[in-house]
Amino acid sequence: MDMFFGKKIPMRLRASFGPKAGNIAGLHEAGFRIPKTFFALLPSGQQEGIKLLSETIVFNGKKEQISTLIIRSSQSNEDGHTFSMAGQSLSIPNLPLDANTIENALRKLAQTSETRSVALIIQEYLHTESLYVSFSVNPNYDSPFSMLCERYEVNNDTLTIGKLISQESAKVDDALSRNLAWVDLVMSLQLHYGYPVDMEWIYVNQRPMILQVRPITRIMYPVKSLWTNANFREGGIGGHLVSELSWSIYSASFTDAITTYFSEMGILPKDVPERWIKRFMGYAYWNIGAIKEGAKLLPGFVEEEFDDTYGLEKRYEGRGFVTQFSLGRLLRGFKTALALRKSFNSRLADTLSLQEKWEQDLSYYMTSFNNFSSVEEMENFIKNHLFPLYQDYWRLVYDTSMYYNLYKSKFKVHVIQDVQVLNLSHTKVLRAIDDLFLNCFSKQELTYFQEKSSEKLYQMYNEDADFPYKHRFGEILEHHKYMSSNDIELSVACWDEDALPFFVLIKERLEHITDTPGLVNKREVLSTKPSRYVENLKRLIEHKESFRDFTNRGHYILRKFALALGDAYVQKEHLTSAQQIFTLSYQEVIQKKNIKSWKNKAFSQEYLTAALRNFKPPNEIRLSSISGEGQRVKKSHSGEVIRGLGVSSGIVQGKAVWCNINALEEVNHDAIAVVDWVDTNNVKYLLRFKGVVSRYGGVLSHGAIVCREYGIPSVFNVLDSIDEIQEGMPISIDGRTGRIKMVKK
């Protein structure tokens, strides 16, 4: 291999350089101000190459008027995923532009290389008395809007950072803060990467110059309990950054419902938390620690079973905390069982009448109502319709979870793995499409659709062009116009505004119409008649899903209110676009609070959405004294077998494909999907896979319910053991036992 030297890394050589070099090249291409930089690739063992490279460096250094250099290694095995610009292997600073000195430095770097070639970063070395370290998110404070800048003394000869001289704080949502040079730069960097970063920089000619950038890997969260993103993530609200309007509705309804319910059940924890739900770094979490403390009051509580239900990480050996039986606990358990039975019977008795009520109420707003630009009407809808609807929905959610945990001993988990329901909110459209394809279409008509892209079908529909059964597709679309690609997020367009996702769904289902006929003709696969406990749980899930569908319609109606009012506020110059209405809470919209600051708040929220687009929130946030609680306990395994939680029965073999849950549409493999979690908004793409393995998720998670509905063998809650599954590795999974067998290369 020949020696390489240049200002840019050719595409053919990028794999030979480590992440630091790629990071610097990316910053330069994006227009950020960095020191004058060259990249070099030196074949190992070629002595004449070292001499030639040193002469090349001196020649180009003089040409660029560089007096001193720093040479960093950037091997492909350095730094891993951190993309740091600091040399973890070796950095040699303050080198004069002298061929012999540089040659000696290059020989030292070559001797430490463990690879065939030596990848190098050669930069102008800038002398300074002060080094600045700026954080796009203050690591000591959990607000995504808070930033921090620190100033240090520096030793130019050793790259050693000395005494901290000063600190300066700033806020994204403070217009005055954004005028600071370092604030503008660090915000631009976070927008570039899409996750929180810290940067080292100096002043050169009174302007900031970046020395290095790396992701912030640890952010302190001041919590007193265990918080989880699970269920919120799989259900939609926690899988993405949530808009202010969506959050204000969701959090208010959740808090009111859970306090009332746990009090009625007699399991309100002794220390009632100040908050049941909150956001960390813009993502939704709920106080599972407080809920666990309440559940511990009941006899027979087993922490391991509780954690498996909600997909929590184990930080204990064995089964964890087990509540011992006592007369007092038995009495409490008996009272809770009676309260649950009363609530459960009420759900079953009243649900049909409640469904009729909500069907009528929501239909009025969706078909006859037209005064969506009225603030008073919006307030009336939220307080007298949407919040009561949410109360009914949350009660069904809690009843289902409580019933499963309280009567868990009455049925085996593998029975639950086979339970399928008929009215999942996420599969109703699929059933309608299946019915049309299987019962109406001829082979010729199916071929017609197979030859058209989803974009082409969408274009034909918008242009009113004719195609087979267009009116039937129009009926399905009209009936489900309230759906969207994220049915909990109010800022996402519904199908009556943008129908492309509907036609994507048609194409996705058409490609797999013969692969999963069970989705159309559901049959119980239980070998024995399920117990009444299983039947009751199934009915609860069905009722819960019907009310989830009602909440989706409620979101559609609220979105219509929001957009109409957004247009009105744009005309009054309070907002610059109608879409910015979603950056406000419903209280601000109704009460017209802080109306002069709306544009600034909109800017901050829009920045946050872009600046955290690649941020991966932790599954759980625990006490800051986590070291005293014990470290994560990996699921035990031996050799080629790892275990998780079986959530959808069936045994399947195939190639493992690691998937980004937010980009499943980019994967087209008849394989086993390996994901961090399952998002119900992307469930249509699950039909591509033979099976699913997920790092997180419990038996009653939305993802598990959908996988059972599709008949896809699935193993969830594999936790850190999932990292042993390599891309392309042949694996077999058993969705009943949770067993995953790997064939390592």
C-alpha positions in Angstrom: 0.0 0.0 0.0 1.3 3.4 -0.9 1.7 6.3 1.5 -1.1 8.8 1.6 -1.0 12.5 2.6 -3.7 15.1 2.1 -6.2 17.6 3.5 -9.1 15.3 2.9 -9.5 11.5 3.4 -10.5 9.7 0.2 -13.6 7.5 0.4 -11.5 4.4 -0.4 -9.3 5.0 2.7 -11.8 6.1 5.3 -12.0 2.6 6.8 -8.3 2.8 7.5 -8.6 5.8 9.8 -10.1 5.8 13.3 -13.2 7.9 14.3 -11.1 10.9 15.4 -9.9 11.5 11.9 -13.3 11.0 10.4 -14.7 13.4 13.0 -12.2 16.1 12.2 -12.8 15.7 8.5 -16.5 16.0 9.1 -16.1 19.2 11.1 -14.0 20.7 8.4 -16.5 19.7 5.6 -19.3 21.2 7.7 -17.5 24.6 7.9 -16.4 24.6 11.5 -13.3 26.5 12.4 -10.5 24.0 13.3 -6.7 24.2 13.2 -5.0 23.6 9.8 -5.1 19.9 9.4 -3.6 17.1 7.2 -4.2 13.3 7.2 -1.6 10.7 6.6 -1.6 6.9 6.2 1.8 5.3 6.6 2.4 1.7 5.6 3.9 -0.2 8.5 7.6 -1.3 8.3 8.5 1.1 5.4 11.4 3.1 6.8 11.8 5.1 3.6 8.1 6.0 3.9 8.7 7.6 7.3 11.5 9.9 5.9 9.4 10.8 2.9 6.4 11.6 5.1 8.4 13.8 7.4 9.7 15.8 4.4 6.2 16.0 3.0 4.9 17.4 6.3 7.6 20.0 6.4 7.0 21.1 2.8 3.3 21.5 3.3 3.7 23.0 6.8 5.8 25.8 5.3 3.4 26.3 2.5 0.6 26.8 5.1 2.8 29.0 7.3 2.7 26.6 10.2 5.5 26.9 12.8 4.6 24.0 15.3 2.7 20.8 15.0 0.8 18.2 17.0 0.7 14.7 15.5 -2.0 12.3 16.8 -2.6 8.7 16.1 -6.0 7.8 14.7 -6.1 4.0 14.3 -9.3 2.3 13.4 -9.3 0.4 16.8 -9.0 3.6 18.9 -11.8 5.4 20.7 -14.6 3.0 19.7 -17.8 4.9 19.2 -16.8 8.1 21.1 -15.5 9.9 18.1 -13.1 11.8 20.3 -10.4 14.1 18.8 -8.1 13.3 21.7 -5.5 10.6 21.0 -6.1 7.7 23.3 -3.0 5.9 21.9 -0.5 8.7 21.5 -0.3 12.4 20.8 2.9 14.3 20.4 2.5 18.1 20.8 4.6 21.2 20.2 6.7 19.7 17.4 8.9 22.3 15.5 8.7 22.2 11.7 11.9 20.3 11.5 12.3 17.1 9.3 14.5 15.2 11.8 12.3 16.0 14.8 9.2 15.0 12.9 10.8 11.8 11.6 11.7 10.7 15.1 8.1 11.4 16.2 6.7 9.4 13.3 9.0 6.4 14.1 7.7 6.5 17.7 4.1 6.4 16.5 4.9 3.6 14.0 6.4 1.5 16.7 3.3 1.7 18.9 0.9 0.7 16.1 -0.7 -2.7 16.3 -2.1 -2.5 12.8 -0.6 -3.0 9.3 -0.6 0.8 8.7 -0.4 3.9 10.8 -3.2 6.5 10.5 -2.2 10.0 11.6 -3.7 13.4 12.1 -1.2 16.3 11.6 -2.4 19.7 12.9 -1.1 23.1 13.5 -0.3 23.4 17.2 -1.7 26.6 18.7 -0.1 28.0 21.9 -2.5 29.4 24.5 -2.6 30.3 28.1 -6.3 29.4 28.5 -8.2 26.4 27.3 -12.0 26.5 27.3 -14.3 23.4 27.7 -17.9 24.0 26.8 -20.8 21.6 27.4 -23.9 21.8 25.1 -25.8 20.3 28.1 -24.6 20.9 31.6 -23.6 17.4 32.8 -24.5 18.3 36.4 -28.0 19.3 35.6 -30.6 17.4 33.7 -32.1 20.2 31.7 -31.5 20.0 27.9 -31.6 23.8 27.8 -28.7 24.4 30.3 -25.1 24.9 29.0 -21.8 25.3 30.8 -18.4 26.7 29.9 -15.2 26.2 32.0 -11.9 28.1 31.6 -8.6 26.3 32.5 -4.9 27.0 32.6 -3.0 24.8 30.2 0.6 23.5 29.8 1.5 23.8 26.1 4.3 21.2 26.3 2.3 18.4 27.8 -1.3 19.1 26.9 -2.0 19.1 30.6 -5.1 21.0 31.7 -4.4 23.0 34.8 -6.4 24.9 37.4 -10.0 25.8 36.7 -10.1 29.6 36.4 -13.8 30.4 35.9 -17.2 29.0 34.9 -20.1 30.5 32.9 -23.6 29.2 32.5 -26.1 29.9 29.7 -29.5 28.7 28.6 -30.8 27.8 25.1 -34.2 29.5 25.9 -32.4 32.8 26.9 -32.1 35.1 23.9 -29.2 37.0 25.6 -27.3 33.8 26.3 -27.4 32.9 22.6 -25.4 36.0 21.8 -22.3 34.6 23.5 -19.8 33.3 20.9 -19.2 29.9 22.7 -23.0 29.4 23.1 -23.6 29.8 19.4 -20.7 27.4 18.6 -21.6 24.7 21.0 -25.3 24.8 19.9 -24.2 24.5 16.3 -22.1 21.5 17.2 -24.9 19.7 19.0 -27.1 20.4 16.0 -24.4 18.9 13.8 -24.2 15.7 15.8 -27.7 15.4 17.2 -26.6 14.6 20.7 -25.0 16.4 23.7 -21.3 17.2 23.2 -18.4 18.9 25.0 -15.8 20.8 23.1 -12.3 22.0 23.9 -11.5 25.3 22.2 -9.3 28.4 22.4 -9.5 32.0 21.1 -7.5 32.6 17.9 -7.7 36.2 16.6 -10.5 36.8 19.1 -12.7 34.0 17.6 -13.3 30.5 19.0 -11.4 27.7 17.3 -12.3 24.0 18.0 -9.6 21.7 19.3 -11.7 18.6 19.9 -15.3 17.5 20.3 -16.7 14.4 22.0 -20.1 13.2 23.2 -21.1 13.8 26.7 -21.3 10.2 28.1 -22.7 10.9 31.6 -25.4 13.4 32.7 -26.4 13.6 36.4 -30.1 13.1 37.0 -31.1 14.2 40.6 -33.7 11.6 41.3 -34.8 9.9 44.6 -36.4 6.9 43.0 -36.3 4.6 39.9 -37.6 6.1 36.7 -38.2 4.2 33.5 -38.8 5.0 29.9 -40.3 1.5 29.3 -43.9 1.2 28.2 -43.8 5.0 27.5 -41.2 4.2 24.8 -43.0 1.2 23.4 -46.3 3.0 23.5 -45.1 6.0 21.6 -44.8 8.9 24.1 -41.3 8.0 25.2 -39.8 6.7 22.0 -39.3 10.2 20.6 -38.9 13.7 21.9 -42.3 14.8 22.9 -43.8 18.2 22.0 -44.9 20.6 24.8 -48.5 20.4 23.8 -48.5 16.6 23.8 -46.7 16.5 27.1 -49.0 18.9 28.9 -52.0 16.7 28.0 -50.4 13.4 28.7 -48.7 14.3 32.0 -51.8 16.0 33.5 -54.1 13.0 32.7 -51.6 10.4 33.9 -50.9 12.1 37.2 -54.6 12.5 38.1 -55.5 9.0 37.2 -52.6 7.1 38.8 -53.0 8.8 42.2 -56.7 8.1 42.4 -56.3 4.5 41.2 -53.5 3.5 43.6 -55.3 5.1 46.5 -58.5 3.1 45.7 -56.4 -0.1 45.4 -54.8 0.5 48.8 -51.3 0.4 47.4 -50.3 4.0 47.5 -46.7 4.0 48.8 -46.1 5.4 52.2 -44.1 8.3 50.8 -46.3 9.5 48.0 -44.0 11.0 45.3 -44.2 14.6 44.3 -44.3 13.5 40.7 -45.4 10.3 38.9 -44.2 11.4 35.5 -41.5 13.8 34.2 -39.1 14.4 31.4 -35.4 13.8 31.4 -33.5 15.4 28.4 -36.9 15.9 26.7 -37.9 12.2 27.0 -40.9 10.9 29.0 -40.3 8.7 32.1 -42.6 7.4 34.9 -41.9 6.8 38.5 -41.8 3.0 38.5 -39.8 3.0 41.8 -42.9 4.5 43.6 -45.2 2.0 41.9 -42.8 -0.9 43.0 -42.9 0.4 46.6 -46.7 0.2 46.5 -46.7 -3.2 45.0 -44.3 -4.5 47.7 -47.1 -3.9 50.2 -48.9 -7.0 48.8 -48.1 -10.5 50.0 -46.4 -12.7 47.4 -44.7 -9.8 45.7 -41.5 -11.0 43.8 -39.3 -8.3 42.5 -37.9 -10.4 39.6 -41.5 -11.1 38.3 -42.4 -7.4 38.7 -39.3 -6.3 36.7 -39.9 -8.8 34.0 -43.5 -7.5 33.6 -42.2 -4.0 32.9 -38.9 -4.9 31.3 -36.6 -3.5 34.1 -33.0 -4.2 34.6 -31.9 -6.6 37.4 -29.5 -5.1 39.9 -29.7 -7.9 42.5 -29.0 -11.6 42.7 -31.7 -14.3 42.6 -35.3 -13.2 42.7 -34.7 -9.9 44.4 -37.1 -8.6 47.1 -39.8 -11.0 48.1 -42.7 -9.8 50.3 -43.2 -12.3 53.2 -46.6 -13.4 54.2 -48.1 -11.9 57.4 -51.6 -11.4 58.7 -51.5 -7.7 58.0 -50.2 -8.2 54.5 -52.8 -10.9 53.8 -55.5 -8.5 55.0 -54.2 -5.7 52.7 -53.9 -8.2 49.8 -57.5 -9.3 50.4 -58.7 -5.7 50.4 -56.7 -4.9 47.2 -58.1 -8.1 45.5 -61.6 -7.0 46.4 -61.0 -3.4 45.1 -59.4 -4.8 41.9 -62.3 -7.2 41.4 -64.7 -4.3 41.9 -62.8 -2.2 39.4 -62.4 -5.1 37.0 -66.1 -6.0 37.1 -67.0 -2.4 36.6 -64.7 -2.2 33.6 -66.4 -5.3 32.0 -69.9 -4.1 32.9 -69.5 -0.5 31.8 -67.0 -0.7 28.9 -69.6 -1.4 26.2 -71.8 1.6 27.3 -68.7 3.7 27.6 -67.6 2.7 24.2 -70.9 3.8 22.8 -70.7 7.1 24.7 -67.2 7.9 23.3 -68.1 6.8 19.8 -70.9 9.2 19.8 -69.0 12.1 21.5 -66.0 11.8 19.2 -68.0 11.3 16.1 -69.7 14.6 16.6 -66.3 16.4 16.7 -65.0 14.4 13.7 -68.0 14.9 11.4 -70.2 17.8 12.5 -68.2 20.3 14.6 -66.4 23.1 12.7 -65.5 25.8 15.3 -61.9 24.7 15.8 -60.5 28.2 16.0 -62.3 28.9 19.3 -60.1 28.8 22.4 -63.2 28.3 24.6 -64.3 25.3 22.6 -60.7 23.8 22.8 -60.8 24.2 26.6 -64.2 22.6 26.7 -63.0 19.6 24.6 -59.9 19.0 26.7 -61.6 19.3 30.1 -65.0 17.7 29.4 -64.1 15.1 26.8 -60.3 14.4 26.4 -59.4 14.2 30.1 -62.4 12.0 31.0 -61.6 9.8 28.1 -58.0 9.5 29.3 -59.3 8.7 32.8 -61.2 5.7 31.4 -58.2 4.6 29.3 -55.7 4.9 32.2 -58.0 2.9 34.5 -58.1 0.1 31.9 -54.3 0.2 31.7 -53.8 -0.1 35.4 -56.5 -2.7 35.8 -54.8 -4.8 33.1 -51.4 -4.5 34.7 -52.7 -5.1 38.3 -54.8 -8.1 37.2 -51.8 -9.7 35.5 -49.5 -9.2 38.5 -52.1 -10.1 41.2 -53.2 -13.3 39.6 -50.0 -14.3 37.9 -49.9 -17.6 39.8 -53.2 -18.6 38.2 -51.7 -19.0 34.8 -48.4 -19.7 33.2 -46.6 -17.1 31.2 -46.4 -19.3 28.2 -50.2 -19.3 28.0 -50.1 -15.5 27.8 -47.6 -15.8 25.0 -50.3 -17.4 22.9 -53.1 -15.0 23.7 -54.1 -12.9 20.7 -56.8 -10.2 20.6 -58.9 -9.1 17.7 -59.1 -5.3 17.9 -55.6 -3.9 18.4 -55.6 -0.3 17.5 -52.4 -0.8 15.5 -53.8 -3.7 13.4 -57.3 -2.5 12.5 -56.2 -1.0 9.2 -54.2 -4.1 8.4 -57.3 -6.2 8.8 -59.2 -3.9 6.5 -56.5 -4.1 3.8 -56.2 -7.9 4.2 -59.9 -8.3 3.7 -59.7 -6.3 0.5 -56.7 -8.0 -0.9 -57.7 -11.6 0.0 -61.4 -11.5 -0.6 -61.8 -9.0 -3.5 -58.6 -8.7 -5.6 -57.8 -10.9 -8.5 -54.2 -12.0 -9.2 -54.0 -9.5 -12.0 -55.1 -6.7 -9.7 -52.6 -7.7 -7.0 -49.9 -7.6 -9.7 -51.0 -4.1 -10.6 -50.3 -2.9 -7.0 -47.1 -4.9 -6.7 -45.7 -3.0 -9.7 -46.5 0.5 -8.2 -44.5 2.2 -5.5 -46.3 3.7 -2.5 -45.3 7.1 -3.7 -46.9 6.4 -7.1 -50.1 5.2 -5.5 -50.2 8.3 -3.3 -49.7 10.5 -6.3 -52.5 8.8 -8.2 -54.9 9.1 -5.3 -54.2 12.8 -4.9 -54.6 13.4 -8.6 -57.9 11.5 -8.6 -56.5 9.0 -11.1 -58.3 5.7 -11.4 -57.0 2.4 -10.1 -58.6 -0.9 -8.9 -60.9 -0.5 -5.8 -59.9 3.1 -5.4 -63.2 3.8 -3.7 -62.7 1.0 -1.2 -59.2 2.3 -0.3 -60.8 5.8 0.0 -63.4 4.4 2.5 -60.6 2.7 4.6 -58.6 5.9 4.6 -61.6 8.1 5.5 -62.5 5.7 8.4 -59.0 5.8 9.8 -58.1 9.4 8.8 -57.2 10.1 12.5 -54.2 7.8 12.4 -50.6 8.9 11.9 -47.0 7.6 12.0 -46.9 8.5 15.7 -50.4 8.5 17.1 -49.6 9.9 20.5 -47.5 12.9 19.2 -49.9 15.8 18.3 -47.3 17.5 16.1 -47.3 14.7 13.6 -49.6 15.0 10.6 -52.6 12.6 10.5 -53.6 10.6 7.4 -56.2 13.1 6.2 -53.3 15.7 5.9 -50.7 13.3 4.6 -51.9 9.9 3.3 -48.5 8.6 2.2 -48.0 6.4 5.3 -51.3 4.7 4.5 -50.0 3.7 1.0 -46.7 2.7 2.5 -48.8 0.4 4.8 -50.6 -1.0 1.7 -47.3 -1.9 0.0 -45.8 -3.3 3.1 -48.8 -5.6 3.7 -49.0 -6.6 0.1 -45.4 -7.9 0.2 -46.2 -10.2 3.1 -49.9 -11.0 2.4 -49.2 -14.7 2.0 -46.6 -14.9 4.8 -48.9 -14.3 7.8 -52.4 -15.4 7.1 -53.0 -15.8 10.8 -53.4 -12.0 11.0 -56.6 -12.3 9.0 -58.1 -15.5 10.3 -57.2 -15.5 14.0 -57.4 -18.8 15.8 -56.5 -19.6 19.3 -53.4 -21.8 19.4 -53.8 -22.9 22.9 -53.6 -26.7 23.4 -56.0 -26.5 26.3 -58.9 -24.3 27.1 -57.6 -21.1 28.7 -58.6 -20.4 32.3 -61.1 -17.7 33.2 -58.1 -15.7 34.4 -56.6 -15.8 30.9 -59.9 -14.9 29.3 -60.4 -12.0 31.7 -56.9 -10.7 30.9 -57.6 -11.0 27.2 -60.9 -9.1 27.6 -59.1 -6.3 29.5 -56.4 -6.0 26.8 -59.1 -5.8 24.1 -61.0 -3.1 26.0 -57.8 -1.2 26.7 -56.9 -1.3 23.0 -60.4 0.0 22.0 -59.9 2.9 24.3 -56.4 3.5 22.9 -58.1 3.9 19.6 -60.5 6.4 21.1 -57.5 8.4 22.5 -56.0 8.4 19.0 -59.2 10.1 17.7 -59.1 12.5 20.6 -55.6 13.5 19.5 -56.8 14.0 16.0 -59.5 16.4 17.2 -57.1 18.3 19.5 -54.7 18.6 16.6 -57.4 20.3 14.5 -58.0 22.7 17.3 -54.3 23.4 17.6 -53.7 24.0 13.9 -56.7 26.3 13.6 -55.5 28.4 16.6 -51.9 28.3 15.3 -53.1 29.9 12.1 -54.9 32.6 14.1 -51.8 33.3 16.2 -49.6 33.5 13.1 -51.9 36.2 11.7 -51.5 38.1 15.1 -47.7 37.6 14.8 -47.5 35.7 18.0 -46.0 32.7 16.1 -44.1 32.4 12.8 -45.9 29.2 11.7 -49.0 27.3 12.8 -46.8 24.2 13.6 -45.2 26.2 16.4 -48.4 25.9 18.4 -47.2 22.4 19.5 -44.2 24.0 21.3 -46.7 25.5 23.8 -48.6 23.7 26.7 -52.4 23.5 26.5 -52.5 25.9 29.5 -50.5 28.5 27.6 -52.7 28.2 24.6 -56.0 28.4 26.6 -54.9 31.1 29.0 -52.6 32.9 26.5 -49.8 32.9 29.1 -46.5 34.7 28.3 -47.6 35.4 24.8 -44.7 37.7 24.1 -42.2 34.9 24.7 -43.9 32.3 22.5 -41.6 32.8 19.5 -38.5 32.4 21.7 -40.0 29.3 23.3 -40.8 27.9 19.9 -37.2 28.5 18.8 -35.9 26.6 21.8 -38.2 23.6 21.3 -37.4 23.4 17.6 -33.7 23.5 18.5 -34.2 20.7 21.0 -35.9 18.5 18.5 -33.0 18.7 16.1 -30.2 18.8 18.7 -31.3 15.6 20.4 -32.3 13.6 17.3 -29.5 11.1 17.7 -29.5 11.0 21.5 -30.2 7.6 23.1 -32.0 8.1 26.4 -31.3 5.5 29.1 -33.9 2.9 29.7 -33.8 3.6 33.4 -32.7 6.5 35.7 -31.8 5.4 39.2 -30.6 6.9 42.4 -27.4 8.9 42.1 -25.9 6.5 44.7 -26.3 3.6 42.3 -22.9 2.1 43.2 -24.5 1.2 46.6 -27.4 -0.6 44.9 -25.2 -3.1 43.0 -24.2 -3.3 39.4 -26.3 -4.6 36.6 -26.8 -8.3 36.7 -26.5 -9.9 33.2 -28.9 -12.7 32.5 -27.1 -15.9 33.0 -26.0 -17.9 30.0 -23.5 -20.5 29.1 -21.5 -20.5 25.9 -23.7 -20.0 22.9 -27.0 -19.7 24.7 -28.4 -16.5 26.2 -31.8 -15.9 27.7 -34.4 -13.2 27.8 -38.2 -13.1 28.4 -40.3 -15.1 26.0 -43.3 -12.9 25.0 -44.6 -14.4 21.8 -44.3 -18.2 21.3 -42.7 -20.0 18.4 -39.3 -21.3 17.4 -37.5 -19.7 14.4 -34.0 -19.7 13.0 -32.4 -17.0 10.9 -29.8 -14.4 10.4 -29.6 -11.7 13.1 -30.0 -8.2 11.7 -29.4 -5.2 14.0 -32.0 -2.6 13.3 -32.5 1.1 14.2 -36.1 1.0 15.5 -36.6 4.5 13.9 -35.5 3.3 10.5 -37.0 -0.2 10.1 -38.2 0.8 6.6 -34.6 0.8 5.5 -34.2 -2.9 6.4 -35.4 -5.5 4.0 -34.3 -8.8 5.3 -36.1 -12.1 5.8 -34.2 -12.4 9.1 -34.5 -12.0 12.9 -34.6 -8.4 13.9 -32.4 -7.4 16.9 -33.5 -4.1 18.4 -33.3 -2.0 21.5 -37.1 -1.9 21.8 -40.2 -2.2 19.7 -42.1 0.9 18.8 -45.8 0.4 17.9 -45.6 3.2 15.4 -43.2 1.0 13.3 -45.0 -2.3 13.8 -46.0 -2.5 10.1 -42.4 -3.3 9.3 -42.2 -6.2 11.8 -43.9 -8.3 9.1 -40.5 -8.4 7.3 -38.9 -10.5 10.0 -39.1 -14.1 11.1 -38.6 -13.1 14.7 -37.7 -10.3 17.1 -35.1 -10.0 19.8 -35.3 -6.9 22.0 -33.1 -5.5 24.6 -36.0 -4.1 26.6 -39.7 -4.9 27.0 -42.1 -6.8 29.2 -44.9 -9.3 28.7 -47.6 -6.6 28.6 -45.7 -4.0 26.6 -47.3 -2.8 23.4 -44.5 -4.3 21.4 -45.1 -7.8 22.9 -48.9 -7.5 22.3 -48.3 -6.6 18.7 -45.8 -9.4 18.1 -48.3 -11.9 19.5 -50.9 -10.5 17.2 -48.7 -10.9 14.2 -47.6 -14.4 15.3 -44.0 -13.4 15.4 -41.8 -15.4 17.8 -40.2 -12.9 20.1 -37.8 -12.7 23.1 -37.7 -9.4 25.0 -35.8 -8.0 28.0 -32.5 -9.6 27.0 -30.7 -6.6 28.4 -26.9 -6.4 28.0 -26.6 -10.0 26.8 -28.0 -8.8 23.5 -24.7 -7.2 22.7 -23.2 -10.7 22.2 -25.4 -11.1 19.1 -23.3 -10.1 16.1 -24.6 -8.7 12.8 -25.3 -11.5 10.4 -24.9 -14.2 13.1 -27.1 -17.3 12.6 -29.4 -17.6 15.7 -32.5 -19.5 16.7 -35.0 -18.1 19.2 -37.7 -19.7 21.3 -40.4 -17.2 22.1 -41.9 -19.5 24.8 -38.8 -20.2 26.9 -36.9 -17.0 26.0 -33.9 -19.0 24.9 -31.6 -17.6 22.2 -29.0 -19.9 20.6 -26.1 -18.2 18.8 -23.7 -19.7 16.3 -20.6 -17.6 16.7 -18.3 -17.0 13.8 
